[in-house]
Amino acid sequence: MSIGFCSIVGSARPSGHYRAAETASGRTGVGGASRFGPPGTVWIVKPITLPGIEEYAEAHSTPAAPYLAAVADETRARFEDAEMLVGTLEGRFLELLVYLGRARTVLELGTFTGYSALSMASALPADGHIITCEVDQEHAATAQRHFDSSPFGDRIDLRVGPARDTIGTLSGPFDLVFIDADKESYVDYYEAALPLLSERGLIAADNTLWSGEVLGDGGSDSAVAMRAFNEHVRRDTRVVCVLLTVRDGVTLIRKA
Ligand SMILES: C[S@@+](CC[C@H](N)C(=O)[O-])C[C@H]1O[C@@H](n2cnc3c(N)ncnc32)[C@H](O)[C@@H]1O
């Protein structure tokens, strides 16, 4: 059995505690939860802030809309890896990024059950759209159902398949690219997304602190991958970046 670190969801998680959940041990192959660790992985969700801080921040942020609460409720009820949700705080943060950047075109890598896509879609103008990529059929089907029953379904284009393949078919430009799929591919996703950015476009990469595991030397494959990604971006003179300590770490990147 291996140990995986993942990020916290929000109010449902007791801050200052570890939470462990078995992933679906039978899942194999590309695209399921197994992309984030081998079958049988125990996810340890470790807040990176002081106890109570996440809850306080969430309690002092605008609550999630009912269609987002419905995604979170179903995900926690049905999916053992529900901690993959960006959750209330980061969802609101992503919505504000779309709003602040007046984004009209968004690309997301890693839909899961649709929480972040719906959060971003809610701030798009009526003629804006988001393309969101998901390889797992069950995740995609759940997300599509929630998109269809939300007020923003017509702005969301869900592409099922490996994100790298989908990016290869896109020409952009995108005002915002949110990277949140398999951590081992972050450098590839970043390199593929950078040429697709609009002039004032932004890349947001999730989980870049990986529960604080990036501070060490070794760790899980995902921790090693996140460390490599962070170094890759920091050394890249084509961009300007900031790694924010929002939730599990969110790096914002723009062209220099
Ligand atoms: C951390 S979750 C995304 C969470 C989502 N952004 C949210 O807020 O709910 C990562 C998702 O990426 C998907 N994924 C993993 N590898 C992928 C790949 N190669 N292509 C597309 N999606 C992938 C997983 O199936 C999973 O649903």
The ligand as a Gaussian input file, in Angstrom:
#p B3LYP/6-31G(d) Opt

LIG

0 1
 C       -7.811000      16.634000      -9.228000
 S       -9.049000      16.026000     -10.277000
 C       -9.733000      17.487000     -10.987000
 C      -10.624000      18.222000     -10.007000
 C      -11.523000      19.229000     -10.671000
 N      -10.737000      20.289000     -11.277000
 C      -12.508000      19.757000      -9.672000
 O      -12.410000      20.856000      -9.227000
 O      -13.407000      19.023000      -9.273000
 C       -8.127000      15.381000     -11.639000
 C       -8.969000      14.791000     -12.756000
 O       -8.106000      14.614000     -13.880000
 C       -8.481000      13.427000     -14.536000
 N       -7.334000      12.975000     -15.325000
 C       -6.243000      12.267000     -14.926000
 N       -5.409000      12.048000     -15.941000
 C       -5.975000      12.641000     -17.014000
 C       -5.587000      12.764000     -18.378000
 N       -4.448000      12.228000     -18.825000
 N       -6.403000      13.434000     -19.207000
 C       -7.554000      13.991000     -18.768000
 N       -7.969000      13.905000     -17.487000
 C       -7.193000      13.246000     -16.626000
 C       -8.871000      12.480000     -13.421000
 O       -9.689000      11.441000     -13.901000
 C       -9.574000      13.430000     -12.460000
 O      -10.959000      13.443000     -12.704000

